Amino acid sequence: MNKVELLSPAGNLEKLKIAIDYGADAVYGGVSHFSLRIRSGKEFDMESFKEGIDYAHSKGRKVYVTINGFPFNSQLKLLKEHIAAMAALGPDAFIVATPGVLKLAHQIAPDMPLHLSTQANVMNVLDAQVYYDMGARRIIAAREISLKDLKQIKEELPDLEIEVFVHGSMCFAYSGRCLISTLQSGRVPNRGSCANDCRFPYEMYAANPETGTLFKLVEDEGVGTYIMNSKDLNLASHIKEILDAGCIDSLKIEGRTKAPYYAAVTAKVYRRAIDDYYAGIFNEEVYQRELNTMQNRGFTDAYLINRPFEKHDTQNLDISMMMGTHQVSGMVDGSGEYFECKYKTFPGDAMEILTPDESMLSEIDNEIGTIRYIDGQWSISFKKLLAENGKIWDQIHSGNLNRFTLPVKLPPFTFFRIPATEDMGTVTKC
């Protein structure tokens, strides 16, 4: 049995390394405005993206390049140059969204595997066949498709790989084909610069075109005004059902613009869920408890398991973003010897440890701090907040850019966290 691939977002080099260290088999990301996430594309340049590819390959993992924007005629010369330049870096596949770009990529880099973006909206066997005949090795299925329909596509096209989203932000529009951001701010979603206008609160009005009268529609208290705000996709509880179907080759996590902590938690949780499945065990309560530590918009299992007309809980009308059960306090840097403060830390505070490799942890007690394993959870506390420059602090907050000494070397990109409380308000995103 071929094990399903876990595919995580790589918004920058740090998040690429985090996703891989926490269990992703492959990552996806891009450089420049031909990627549908301009903000994350700007965080990579050719040199750092090449470094990311080399890092992934050194770990036996893969990197897929996003070239999934919708180019205009004026951009085609630059697009050709970009495709050739990205191919020269040695990634493992291109993700493209249009028939023309698919054909162009095949001409310029004939040996490069081509994956068809979810933006292409493949919903049936007919469309899947067309793209397969054009050279697509894999389709990233439309968010609206059902598992039943994917099984039929696999039966008809057994050599075509199928990738599905299992976690992350959802667009209220059909497979991301949104116009609202373009109309309100001139930022075009299908060229990678969506302003997330669907996440804003809106007031509702009714207009009489004959008289020019405008009436404000006052909503009942508690109903909310986030009328287009989709909940976040969360299919961790359905991994067994998805894999039992036998038609899925890759499980994809959305979130190139999300925080490093998000990259870590989602990769770790879905890695465990996949491994548990193949080991013949499954514990959705454990997966959901960990996923709930992150900020989210509320969760929905959307449409892969249920038909759209069967689901009426995909919108969060009350709030754009909800606090998770935990707040990130600190993150260990790439050396494993120091941590960076992400919220606030005082001597004696006990913080939970989230690490990509728990086997590297052991209990310790020295002049810097302690690490303990209590009730199934590793925790750390500091006796001394010693900065790299030798200064000792009595407390540190997220604005402090110093690196602080750890009581012992820890796995790079380990996170420290504390339970969230209502009085935390707006906290540092990590």
N, C-alpha and C positions, 0 to 999 in steps of 0.2 A: 504494500500500500504506500503510495506516494503521500508524504505528509504535506498538508496544506501550508502555504506560505503566509507568513505574517509580514505585512507591508506597512511601514510607519512613515509619517511625514518628517522631512528634513528641511526646516526653515532656515537654518544656518549651520555652520560647521559644528558648533557646540551641540546643537540639538540632533544633528546627524549622529554624532558619537554617542550621545545619550541613548537614542533609540536603539542603536546597535548593541550597546553595552547592556541594555535592559531586556534584550531578547528578540529584536526584529530580525527577520531573515533578509529583508530588503528595505530600502528607503527610497523615497522619491523627492525630487526637488529640482530647481532650475535656476538659470541665470538669465537676466534681462527681461524685457517686457513681453517676450513671446511665451512666458509662463503665465498661467492664470492667477498667480499671486505676486503682483509686482513688488509688494513690500518685502516678502521673503526673498524674491529674486534679487533684490538690491543688496541683501545681506551676504550674498555669494558673489565673488568675482571668479574669473577663470582659474586663478591660482588656488583659491581656497576650495573651489568645487573639485578640482583635481586632487587636492589633499584629502577631501572627503571620500572620493572614489578609491584612492589608494588605501585609506584607512579601512573602508568596508571590505575591500578585496583581501586585505591582510588578515581579516577575521573570517574570511570565507563567506561574506555577505554580498549583496548586489545593490546597485544604484540605478534607478530609472530616471531619465531626464524628462522633465515636463516642457514640452514645446506645444502646449495645448491651447494657445490663444487663437483668435480669429483675425488673421492679418488682412490689411488692405493692400491694394495694388502697389501703393507707394512704398510698402515695406518688404516687397518680395525679394529684392536684391539683398537687403540686409538679412532676411530670413535664410536665404541660401548660404550666406557666409556663416550665419550662426549654426546652422545644421552641420556644416562641415567642421566648424571649430569644436562643437560639442562631441561629434563623433571621434575626433582626434584625441579626446581625453580618455577614451576607453570605457564608457559606461556599459551597462548591460542591456539597456533597451531605451527607446524613445516612447514617450506618451504623446500622442497627437489627437486632434479633435475633428479635423475636416478631411474629406476625400482628397482634396488638392494637396494638402500638406503631407498626407500619408504617401501619396504618389511621389511627391518631391523628395521626401526623406528616403524613400526606397531607391530613387535614382542617385542621390548623392552618397548615401551610405547603404549600399545593397546588402551588406551582411549584418546590419543592425536589426535586431528584433523590434517589431513595432507593436505597441499597445494602443488600443483605441480608447480615448478618454470617455468618461461618463457623459461629457458634454455632447457627444454624438447621439445620445438618446437611443441606444439599441434596446428595443423592447420585444423583439420577435425573431424567429428563425430567418425570415426573409432578409432583414437588415444585417443580421449576423453573417449570413452567407455572402452577401455582397462585400462586406469588409474583409471577410476571410479570403475571398477570391482576389481581393486587391492586395493582399499580403499581410493583413493584420494577424499576428500570432495570438493575441489576447484581446478580449473586449472587457472594458470596465463597465459593467452593466448600469443602465439607468437606475436612479434611486427608486423609481416607481414600479419596477418589475417585481414579479413574484418568484419565489423559489420554484414553484411548479413550472413556470415558463422557462426558467433557467435549466431545469432538468430536461425539458424538451429540446432546447438549443443544444445541450451536450449530447443528447441522443442522436441528433441529426448531424452534429459536427464534433465528433469525439476528440479531434486533434486541436480544436480551438480552446485555448485556455479562457477561463471565466474568473473575473475578479469582482468582488462586491464590497461595498462599504459596510462596516459593522459598527463604527463609532465616530462621533464628531458632530460638528455643526450641520444643520440642515437649512436649505434654502426654501422659502415658502413658494417660490415659483417653480414651474415645471423644469426639473433637471437644471436649475440654475439659469434658465432663460429669462432674466429679469430686466426690466426697463426703468424701474423706479429710481435707482441710483443715477442713471444717465439723465433723467428728467430733472431731478432735484439738484444735483451737484456737478453734472457733466462728467462723472466718473463711470466708465463703461464696464459693467461686470464681465462681459465676454471678451474683454481685453485685459482683464486682470486687476482692475482698480476699483472694484465695488466698495462703496462707502458704508455698506451694511445699513442702509436706510430702513430695512424691515425691522431692525432692532429698536427703533425709536418709538416713543409714545406719540400718539396722534389724537387730535380732537376731531370730532365728527360734526359736519354741518350739512344742512339741507338748503338748497337754493331754489327759489321760484324764478324761472327765466323770464316770466311775463312782467313781474314787478321789480325784479332785482333784489327782492328780500332774501336775507340770509339768516337762517335759524341755526343756533348751536344746539346740538343734540346732547343733552346732559345724561350721562350714564348713571346707573345705579351704583352706589358705593360698593367697592369690592369687585366689580366686574372687570375693571382694568382697561387700559387704552393701548396696549401693545398688540394691536389686532393682526399684525403680520409676523409676529415673533415666533418662529418655529422652535420647538424643544430640540434638544440634542439627541442624536441617534445613539442608542445603546442596545446592542444585540448580544451582550455577554451571556445573558441567560439562555440564549438560543443557539449557542455554538454547537452543542450536540446535535440539535435538529438540523442545522445547516450542514454540518459535516456528514451526518447520516444520509443526506440526500445524494452524496457522492458525485456532485457536479461542479463543485467549487474548487478552484486551484489557488486562489489568493484571497485573504481577508485583509481589507484595507482600512486604515485609521485616517480620518481627516484631521487637518490641523497644522499646516505649515506656519501659520502666524500665531499659534498657541505658545504657551510658556514652556520652558525646559521641564518643569515639574509635570506638566501634561504629557510631554513626550515620554518621560520616564514611567509614569503610572500606567498609561494606556498600553505601552509596550509590555510592561511587566505583567499586567493583569491578563491580557489576551494571550501572551506567551504561556502563562500558567494554565489558562482555560484550554488552549490547544493541547498542551502536553498532558493535562489531566484527561482529556478526551481519549487520547491514544493509549493512556494507561488504564482506561476503563473506569475512571472515577470522574466525578463532576460535582462541584460545589458552588452553585451560583450565588449563594449568600456571601461567600468569601469575596468573589469577584465584585459584586455590587457594593459591598462595604468599602472596598478600596477605591472604586470609581467615584463613590460619593465623597471622598476626601477632597475632590477638585471642585472648583467653581463650575457651575453649569447652569443651563437654562431650564432645568427639569429634563427628564429623560422620556423618550418614546421608542418603541420598537418599530415604528413606522410601517413600511409596506412590504418588506420582503416576506414576512410570514403572514401578514394580513392584507387583504385588498384595501385600496384607498377608501372605498365607500363603507368599509367596516370600521374605519378608524376615525374617531372624533376627539382625540386627545393629543394631537400633535402640536398644538399651539400653547404657548405660555402667555396669557393675556395680562398678567399682573405685574411682571417684572422682566427686565431685559437679561439680568444675570443674577444668579443666586449664589450665596456663599456656600462653599463646600463644608464638610465636617471638620476640616483641618486647615490650618494656615502654615505655609512654608516659612520657617525661621532662618534657615541657612542652607547653603549648597557648598559641597566640597569641590575644590577646583580640580583641574586636570592633573595636577601633581599628586593629589591625594594627601598632601601634608598640611593644607590650610583650608579654612572655610570662609565664605563670604556671607555677611549678614543680609537677610532678605526681609526681616520684620523687626524684631527687637530681641535682645538676649541679655539676661542678667546672670551673674554667678549663682549657681545653685539651681537654675531652671532645668527641669527634666524635659528632654525633647525626644520624641520618637525618631528612630532611624529608618529611612527607606534606602536600600542599597541594591545595586544590581547583583551583588554576590555576597550573600549572608555567610558563606563558608569562610570568608576572610575576616569575620568579626570574632572577637574574643573579649572576655571581661578584663577590664583593666582599671587600676586606681593609681594615679600618680599626681604630681603637683599641678598639672594642667587641668585634669578632670577625670571623670569616671565613665566607663561604659558598662552597662549592666543588661542582663537578659532576665526579664521579669514577666511572668504570666504570658509567655509566648511572644514577647515583644522586646526588641533591642531598644535601649534608650541611652542618651548621652547627657551629661551635665558638666559644666565648667566650673572649676574652682578659681581659675585665673583667665582673664580675657587678655591674652598676650598677642599684640599685633606683630606682624612680621618685622617692623622697624624697631621692636624692643619696648614700645610703650605699653603700659598696662592700663586698661580701661575698666571703670566700675560698671559700665553698661554700654551697649552698642545698639544702634538702630540702622534701618535700611539705608539711610543716607551716608553711612560710614563706608567708605570705599577701601578701607584697609583689608588685608587678608589676616586672618587670625589663626594662631597655632592650634593644632589638634593634639589631644593627649596621645594619639598613636596614628600612624598612617592608615587611611581608609581608602576603599575603592573610589577612584575618580567619579565625580558626579553623584555622590551619595547626598541625600537630602535629609535635613532635620525639620521636624514639624511638630506643631502643638495643636490641641483641639481648638477649634474656632469658637468665639463667643460673639454674642449679638453686639457688644459694644466696640468691636474691632472696626466697624465701618468700612471705609474704602482702604484696602490693604495692598501691599506691594504684590504685583503680579510676578510669579516666578514659575 
